[in-house]
């Protein structure tokens, strides 16, 4: 049984597709949703003409569990969260200014703009030590250092082959031990003062990077393949043959978890395995986030959570 009642689902979820998720805490999940637009109609529209919805879902309340706002004019939005300087959800548009809309924090906050006119090209909002980072194309990373202030981090060399560089993801063990990946084998490391390009044994498209609890860094890329290592030393540990990339790869409950549009897997140290509960595959895939002891996976119409012991539906469609 879904946590969200049929009445709430019909009022806030029906007619919308979930395209991204973020975990603010064990009590609050944030979702990015787009209006469910018929494919033929959508093909005649600009992406920013499709309405977007930012939702905060308070999963441990018995009432007032939903807060949301609906927006127009947001191009390919992504959702993220921050704890500092105040706990909030945010939805970031991939437009010329990097428009950021905010939800939570005890009052209404005005929209923010990451870097007006400079096309931040946000592909992912990453939360590191409670701060939000915009990770984008052409090696653009910004840290939200204060309310309304996004600070450009790094001064990377430009490349005439812009399609081969740029970041899809970043992660960190500490402020002086960060990794960013993307492009075609484009891997960089930050030591607290300087970003340095690392060697990588392949020039395939890279999707995610995970600084894991076992001390290793995991990078996923084209075909769903997986590498493990640190600095400029990497070895392939899984050769994928998928037609799509992993959306999210993260460390939770002492395991590496991987989610794509069609699969949810865990790495057992030698192979990828389906995620099972009571011998059955957990019926969810899509996007994923974890924080504060809670892992959440969101597909287009469903959301499930895992606390290290039990899976449960948070949102599920009520088929009529």
Helices and strands as residue ranges (DSSP letters): H 6-12, E 16-25, E 28-35, H 39-42, G 47-49, E 52-58, E 66-71, E 78-82, E 88-92, E 99-103, E 112-113, E 122-128, E 131-136, E 140-146, E 149-152, G 162-164, E 169-174, E 177-182, E 186-190, E 195-198, E 206-211, E 217-221, G 222-224, E 225-230, E 233-238, E 248-252, E 255-259, E 264-267, E 272-274, E 276-277, E 280-281, E 287-291, E 294-298, E 303-306, E 311-315
